[in-house]
Amino acid sequence: MQFHELLVGLIVVLLAAKLAGEAMERLGQTAVLGELLAGVVIGPGVLGLVREGDVLHALAELGVLILLFEVGLESDLAKLLSAGPQAILVAVAGVVVPFAAGYALMSWLGHPGLVAVFVGATLTATSVGITARVLTDLGRLHDPAATVVLGAAVVDDILGLLTLAVVTGVAATGAVSLGGIAFLGVKSVVFLIVAVVIALRRAPVLVGLIGRLQARGALLVSSLVFALAAAAAAEWIGLAAIIGAFAAGLILSRTEIRTQVEERLKPVADVMVPIFFVTVGMKVELSALNPFAPGAQLGVALALAVVAIASKLVAGLAVYHPGTRRWPVGVGMVPRGEVGLIFAGAGLAAAVVAHDLYSALVVVVMITTFVAPAWLRILYRPAVATAV
Amino acid sequence: MQFHELLVGLIVVLLAAKLAGEAMERLGQTAVLGELLAGVVIGPGVLGLVREGDVLHALAELGVLILLFEVGLESDLAKLLSAGPQAILVAVAGVVVPFAAGYALMSWLGHPGLVAVFVGATLTATSVGITARVLTDLGRLHDPAATVVLGAAVVDDILGLLTLAVVTGVAATGAVSLGGIAFLGVKSVVFLIVAVVIALRRAPVLVGLIGRLQARGALLVSSLVFALAAAAAAEWIGLAAIIGAFAAGLILSRTEIRTQVEERLKPVADVMVPIFFVTVGMKVELSALNPFAPGAQLGVALALAVVAIASKLVAGLAVYHPGTRRWPVGVGMVPRGEVGLIFAGAGLAAAVVAHDLYSALVVVVMITTFVAPAWLRILYRPAVATAV
């Protein structure tokens, strides 16, 4: 029976995600890394316990929409503005330098332009979620460097999603056309500007409508419908669905229902989001990392990981305020996390990034996600005892 | 694109569910009635906006599992025991009388024995959720009659789920075999006894294991995995998956994490459960209710509704304690709600109940669900002003 297979699949996916996530957290790492590893282990590459059928795939896609909606809700335009030009400078450097470095490395290795663009784009990502989580765990969320990193990560997220829209659009049209890029860029910017204008001007009207609902779960379900509708709209005009979900979160982040929506969305995200990360891990082809196999990509993965880390550390140098430490900012920008996986996954879905290169990119994401929390803990070590 | 179709389908289903649920609540009715009507309207019978594909079907099935898990969590063995023999007597009468009356009516109308058994079983249902919700809304949850109704509804739920297991098993084996019924009855009883024993003896061990997890969402996800595993186990030994989910809820209802699990499960249920009720409504064939059509079932539906209401009022007569009012108990047992739909749906899935009779049963469920809240409000009218 099909439903029985789904039940067993969900049990294995959720159980593996939580056990591996738990183990990683006890080792001082982030849960997302455990979820990725869990996917690698239960996936076809190792144990082959679970097959990604239509329903599991759909649940994973809904999971990543919910994640981006949550990230949008956590993003705060006001905080971003208060973090000032310093955060924006770090974010721009944190997009331009990794993109250029990734593009240059891949071109130098002889890959086609579009592949180099996708790899460069993947390296631009910064995971707001992981960075914020690590800083919270260290009790350093309100450190000057932490504020800059958070602000920069938010801007980086927006720039990254724009980049993703452009890159995905280019992959869909099949050619690097300047006119196409400009058109897609304009569409993306218009879409996000409309979202920001709605956020600033019309969000209270929307919230007023939602607030009038009294039935159980009305707030959460109507917010989720709003996010799904924005995702469908983004997809309909040719952008990625996650951009719509992010924009919906951004709109609601400016309203008084934000905290309530976040609070009620959290349990749903707790269940749905790991499904995404596990299925991402399930896509890793370990065989591609065998250094003795023909066409091995382990060297490429390690070279890309070095570039990925070094280029974000360079972004930290954009800090010019004397009271803000540069190292924590640079290291805080390093984890690519779910955003990097979304980029790599979009490249795979667009058939631009081959499976072996995709696996290499997942390894890069895993290395950056693994290194940053441990490194930040070392940087902040003297302060751990006084953490809130 | 398949995912785009799912997005649009989910938006329509959730939006229709919440708007219709909201409208019904404002009319003093229960949200579940609105969700059913919403399904009728957006389904193939009327507007044809949404098609129940594989993914939507799977989400609805997960929704009903989550609902039964929630009902199990709300069920309280201790409260049930304190409500005493009176509640058990009402519950037994509330199962035996409607079953006999429904079976007799259908047999008299010339239906085969198995069909009459399924209809009788459907009439035994009582919706703990709806009854508890209505009593809460009226501020009368701790009324003596309310305690008896709640206790009886819990026993009724267990008896009903046993009945469903027996009836589904009979449908699967294709014949009314006394040996088969006994075997299934024993399997059901053993399964629930094991669940109760675990609840009483081993639940703290389970909770100790869950409580040691620290990662975000660990409590909810591990509880949900437990419910899914119990559902898969129940299905594996030949019972309905919902019985497993209910048993899992019953086990966790005895532990100190119950409140936390309920609280975190609620937003997930808010999103998932309406999907089930809407897809149930989508299965209604309005044409079967046309009194002028050949093979019309409207007369059957109305006769069954009268039997359904009268037989539960008879159960109220089993109240013998002088301090407890009989009418609120009888009326409180009337709403069939989601449990009745599960029975009718199981009959449809087993190809025992035909589509036109299924539609008639859904109408019976809707009438009983519609009548009870209004009737209870009338019975409790003088006390509304002093409600907590």
Interface residues (C-beta under 8 A of the other chain):
Chain A: M1 Q2 F3 H4 L6 L7 V8 L10 I11 L14 L15 A17 K18 G21 E22 E25 R26 A31 D54 V55 A58 E61 L62 L213 Q214 A215 R216 G217 A218 L220 V221 S222 L224 V225 L228 A229 A231 A232 E235 W236 A241 R264 L265 K266 P267 V268 A269 D270 V271 P274
Chain B: M1 Q2 F3 H4 L6 L7 V8 L10 I11 L14 L15 A17 K18 G21 E22 E25 R26 A31 D54 V55 A58 E61 L213 Q214 A215 R216 G217 A218 L220 V221 S222 L224 V225 L228 A229 A231 A232 E235 W236 A241 R264 L265 K266 P267 V268 A269 D270 V271 P274
